[in-house]
Amino acid sequence: MRQLRPVFLILFLLFGACASYPDVQQQRMAALPHHYKQFDLLMGYEVMPAGGNTLVQGVVKNVRYFRMRNLEVWAAQLDDQGKVRAQGMTFIMPSELGLDESADFSIKIPAPLAAGDRLRITYKYFGTDGGNHGLGDGTNWMQSFETVVPPR
């Protein structure tokens, strides 16, 4: 029995070390002031002025597909009739997000947004559940939501 104690101690230390690494992206997502949740994607973001422009920065997380490829995110300032006044977009890097993987994004809208302005955020991707290496089988998806720019 005494010979097994060092083995159990080593195993305990190894398993304990695996659980001690925090998920930095998950912590960042939780710290962001605004969140969007859908069946396929989680998003945390913030809207801030940047020298006459507006930055929409945040984190996206794939919560549905085995692989989410070519994810794009747009942000658009809307007028009172819902027409786009100014918009920006970004491609998410890396170009493939596996299930439960996250990535940062940053979008510059070339206009200042004030509190109360309407903002439409749209995302588009190709999702696949595996098989056929994602060539042909999958879903081409686009989704959007609107929000109001909060006061700072």
C-alpha positions in Angstrom: 0.0 0.0 0.0 2.9 2.4 0.8 4.2 1.9 -2.8 0.8 3.2 -4.2 0.8 6.5 -2.2 3.4 8.3 -4.4 1.4 7.2 -7.5 -1.8 8.5 -6.1 -0.1 11.7 -5.0 1.3 12.3 -8.5 -2.1 11.6 -10.1 -3.8 14.0 -7.7 -1.3 16.7 -8.5 -1.6 16.1 -12.3 -5.4 16.2 -12.3 -5.5 19.2 -10.0 -3.1 21.1 -12.3 -5.4 20.6 -15.3 -8.3 22.3 -13.6 -6.4 25.4 -12.6 -6.2 27.2 -15.9 -8.9 29.9 -16.3 -10.6 30.4 -19.7 -9.5 33.9 -20.5 -12.1 34.4 -23.3 -14.9 33.2 -21.0 -13.8 35.7 -18.4 -13.6 38.5 -21.0 -17.1 37.6 -22.3 -18.5 37.8 -18.8 -16.9 41.2 -18.1 -18.4 42.8 -21.3 -21.4 45.0 -20.6 -23.7 43.7 -23.4 -24.6 40.2 -24.3 -26.5 38.4 -27.1 -27.5 34.7 -26.9 -28.8 32.5 -29.6 -29.0 28.8 -30.4 -25.7 28.9 -32.3 -23.6 31.8 -31.0 -22.9 33.8 -27.8 -21.7 37.3 -28.1 -20.4 39.8 -25.5 -19.7 43.3 -26.7 -19.2 46.9 -25.9 -19.8 50.1 -27.9 -17.4 53.0 -27.4 -16.4 56.3 -29.2 -13.1 56.4 -30.9 -12.1 59.8 -32.3 -15.1 60.6 -34.4 -15.8 56.9 -35.1 -17.4 54.2 -33.1 -15.9 50.9 -32.0 -17.9 47.8 -31.4 -15.6 45.3 -29.7 -16.2 41.9 -28.1 -16.1 38.1 -28.2 -18.1 35.5 -30.1 -18.4 31.9 -29.1 -19.6 29.0 -31.2 -22.1 27.0 -29.1 -23.8 24.9 -31.9 -21.6 23.6 -34.7 -18.7 21.2 -34.8 -17.0 23.8 -37.1 -18.1 27.4 -37.8 -16.2 28.8 -40.8 -15.8 32.2 -42.4 -17.7 34.0 -39.6 -18.3 37.7 -40.4 -19.8 40.3 -38.1 -21.3 43.7 -39.2 -22.4 46.6 -37.1 -24.6 49.3 -38.6 -26.0 52.6 -37.3 -29.7 52.9 -38.2 -31.7 56.1 -38.7 -35.3 56.5 -37.4 -36.7 54.6 -40.4 -34.4 51.7 -40.0 -32.1 52.6 -42.9 -28.3 52.1 -42.6 -26.5 55.4 -42.0 -23.0 54.0 -41.5 -21.6 50.5 -41.0 -18.5 48.5 -40.5 -17.6 44.8 -40.6 -14.9 42.3 -39.7 -13.9 38.8 -40.4 -13.4 36.6 -37.3 -9.9 35.2 -37.0 -9.2 32.3 -36.9 -11.5 31.5 -39.9 -12.7 28.3 -38.2 -14.1 28.1 -34.8 -14.7 24.7 -33.3 -17.5 23.9 -30.9 -17.1 26.0 -27.6 -14.2 28.0 -29.1 -14.2 31.8 -28.9 -12.6 34.7 -30.8 -12.3 38.4 -30.4 -13.7 41.0 -32.8 -13.4 44.7 -33.4 -15.6 46.7 -35.8 -15.1 50.4 -36.7 -18.2 52.3 -37.7 -17.1 55.5 -39.5 -19.5 57.7 -37.6 -20.0 58.8 -34.0 -22.9 57.0 -32.2 -24.7 58.7 -29.4 -26.7 57.2 -26.6 -30.1 56.2 -27.9 -29.0 55.6 -31.5 -30.1 52.3 -32.9 -27.5 49.7 -33.8 -28.0 46.5 -35.9 -25.4 43.7 -35.4 -25.4 41.0 -38.1 -23.4 37.8 -38.2 -22.9 35.3 -41.1 -21.1 31.9 -41.3 -21.0 28.4 -42.7 -21.7 25.8 -40.0 -21.0 22.1 -40.3 -21.4 19.2 -37.9 -18.5 17.3 -39.4 -18.7 14.5 -41.9 -17.5 15.1 -45.4 -14.9 17.5 -43.8 -17.4 20.3 -44.1 -17.3 20.3 -47.9 -20.9 20.6 -49.1 -22.8 19.4 -46.0 -23.7 22.3 -43.7 -25.6 25.4 -43.1 -25.1 28.8 -44.6 -26.6 31.1 -41.9 -27.1 34.8 -41.3 -28.7 36.4 -38.2 -29.1 39.9 -36.9 -30.4 41.8 -33.9 -31.0 45.4 -33.0 -30.1 47.2 -29.9 -30.0 50.8 -28.6 -26.6 52.4 -27.8 -26.6 52.8 -24.0 -25.6 56.0 -22.2 -21.9 56.0 -21.1 
